[in-house]
Amino acid sequence: MRTPLAGLKAQAQLVLRTGSEETRSKALVTIDTAVTHAAHVVDQLLSLARLDTLPVLARSEVDLASVVRDAIALNGTAAQTGRITVEA
């Protein structure tokens, strides 16, 4: 997190110090893009932290053929309407 924040700080300082409207505008676009990226990273970290609090799920065997048959039965009409062929 330090590197993106350092980049944001440098761009913000450039905005504060420059007299050029073009330089200021480019720096603000860079800041906006970097903030969007940093917010995405923070969201991913928060999601990961939430996953760490979930209980570990027990593994069990699954009849995959049955799951596929059920999925085809549930979506068969939609597949026919969309001219999609679904086979198991």
Buried (B, 14 or more C-beta within 10 A) or exposed (E): EEEBEEBBEEBBEBBEEBEEEEEBEBBBEBBEEBEEEBEEEEEEEEEEEEEEEEEEEEEEEEEEEEEEEEEEEEEEEEEEEEEEEEEE
